[in-house]
């Protein structure tokens, strides 16, 4: 498999993007994610305008235009990222954000975790976001280690390897069924 030369977890490989033609893959639903961010923005900013009165309308409108542009950039980044999770007989591919940025674009890494190197697969919900989490038996020493995004995900979900079921482009039940089908008997699955 052609990669960037970085060793993965166990015999896995790390690429910039999950390879095409996986038996089961799902990506972010950018429309659902954008709608959630827009509703949150309106709720927060709208309540501030209502409380402060008409003196904040113009500054809030200016900030909202900037926020809308930033949201559009982030949604395009998620769209170009490709699948966030893929399954096959060898293991689970998980796309994660890693340390640093190239220009204004965050760097992503697609990591293949072989079934033999996965301690367990479980679900975790924080707020409205439900995620499938993949805990590796032997955490890797390169790539994700020490990166701020990975550290935050480790703190919140117990592992930096996770994918949103709430904002995915397939129903959560289909994703969980596929994980059970491909990983059954190969690792602990607590869904």
ChimeraX attribute file (.defattr): number of C-alpha atoms within 10 A of each C-alpha:
attribute: neighborCount
match mode: 1-to-1
recipient: residues
	/A:1	8
	/A:2	7
	/A:3	13
	/A:4	10
	/A:5	9
	/A:6	12
	/A:7	16
	/A:8	21
	/A:9	21
	/A:10	18
	/A:11	11
	/A:12	19
	/A:13	21
	/A:14	24
	/A:15	20
	/A:16	15
	/A:17	20
	/A:18	23
	/A:19	14
	/A:20	10
	/A:21	8
	/A:22	15
	/A:23	11
	/A:24	16
	/A:25	23
	/A:26	20
	/A:27	21
	/A:28	23
	/A:29	18
	/A:30	19
	/A:31	13
	/A:32	14
	/A:33	16
	/A:34	17
	/A:35	11
	/A:36	13
	/A:37	14
	/A:38	15
	/A:39	11
	/A:40	12
	/A:41	15
	/A:42	12
	/A:43	11
	/A:44	11
	/A:45	18
	/A:46	14
	/A:47	12
	/A:48	14
	/A:49	14
	/A:50	11
	/A:51	10
	/A:52	11
	/A:53	10
	/A:54	9
	/A:55	9
	/A:56	14
	/A:57	15
	/A:58	10
	/A:59	9
	/A:60	15
	/A:61	12
	/A:62	10
	/A:63	12
	/A:64	15
	/A:65	11
	/A:66	12
	/A:67	14
	/A:68	15
	/A:69	12
	/A:70	12
	/A:71	16
	/A:72	14
	/A:73	14
	/A:74	16
	/A:75	18
	/A:76	12
	/A:77	16
	/A:78	18
	/A:79	15
	/A:80	10
	/A:81	22
	/A:82	18
	/A:83	25
	/A:84	23
	/A:85	27
	/A:86	25
	/A:87	22
	/A:88	19
	/A:89	13
	/A:90	14
	/A:91	20
	/A:92	25
	/A:93	29
	/A:94	25
	/A:95	27
	/A:96	24
	/A:97	21
	/A:98	21
	/A:99	17
	/A:100	14
	/A:101	11
	/A:102	7
	/A:103	7
	/A:104	9
	/A:105	11
	/A:106	15
	/A:107	16
	/A:108	21
	/A:109	22
	/A:110	28
	/A:111	25
	/A:112	26
	/A:113	26
	/A:114	23
	/A:115	23
	/A:116	15
	/A:117	20
	/A:118	23
	/A:119	15
	/A:120	17
	/A:121	21
	/A:122	16
	/A:123	18
	/A:124	17
	/A:125	14
	/A:126	9
	/A:127	6
	/A:128	9
	/A:129	12
	/A:130	17
	/A:131	21
	/A:132	23
	/A:133	23
	/A:134	24
	/A:135	20
	/A:136	21
	/A:137	14
	/A:138	11
	/A:139	16
	/A:140	13
	/A:141	11
	/A:142	12
	/A:143	18
	/A:144	21
	/A:145	15
	/A:146	12
	/A:147	15
	/A:148	14
	/A:149	16
	/A:150	20
	/A:151	17
	/A:152	13
	/A:153	17
	/A:154	15
	/A:155	10
	/A:156	13
	/A:157	21
	/A:158	15
	/A:159	17
	/A:160	27
	/A:161	27
	/A:162	25
	/A:163	24
	/A:164	22
	/A:165	24
	/A:166	19
	/A:167	22
	/A:168	21
	/A:169	18
	/A:170	15
	/A:171	12
	/A:172	17
	/A:173	10
	/A:174	11
	/A:175	21
	/A:176	18
	/A:177	12
	/A:178	18
	/A:179	21
	/A:180	18
	/A:181	13
	/A:182	18
	/A:183	24
	/A:184	12
	/A:185	10
	/A:186	17
	/A:187	16
	/A:188	15
	/A:189	18
	/A:190	12
	/A:191	13
